[in-house]
């Protein structure tokens, strides 16, 4: 039986050759992941990436490019459709109390080598794949994304008036 498709977003955030990752409790395990999460109703992919990054890290994130769109099926049977972004980030103000999303234990700045050494701790193979694509220079214009806000009844109503 199909488990459905989870639409998710992620942010690749680099600083001096290190990447911002979250340490989180997921499925009873402590894992490492990019700031990432699920798309919420009535939210664009860009809005979701900004929100998830802030909720999980306290960092402000402004997507500048799409790194890639990834389709992955987990052993659980759930399929994930992940859009990954890169862009500019702003850390929380010094001394600011940052309240992280439930399940987030900590944030870390790790190199690719450090992540590779902890491959068994990665939440999914998407973590390294997105990072490797970013390091290979994958940058696609945000213009490849279209967020259509009009509902089908609204479109049909407009067509009827023509």
Secondary structure as GFF3:
##gff-version 3
##sequence-region A 1 162
A	DSSP	beta_strand	5	12	.	.	.	ID=ss1
A	DSSP	beta_strand	14	15	.	.	.	ID=ss2
A	DSSP	beta_strand	18	26	.	.	.	ID=ss3
A	DSSP	beta_strand	29	38	.	.	.	ID=ss4
A	DSSP	alpha_helix	45	57	.	.	.	ID=ss5
A	DSSP	beta_strand	60	73	.	.	.	ID=ss6
A	DSSP	beta_strand	79	90	.	.	.	ID=ss7
A	DSSP	beta_strand	104	110	.	.	.	ID=ss8
A	DSSP	alpha_helix	112	117	.	.	.	ID=ss9
A	DSSP	three_ten_helix	119	121	.	.	.	ID=ss10
A	DSSP	alpha_helix	126	135	.	.	.	ID=ss11
A	DSSP	three_ten_helix	142	144	.	.	.	ID=ss12
A	DSSP	alpha_helix	152	161	.	.	.	ID=ss13
###
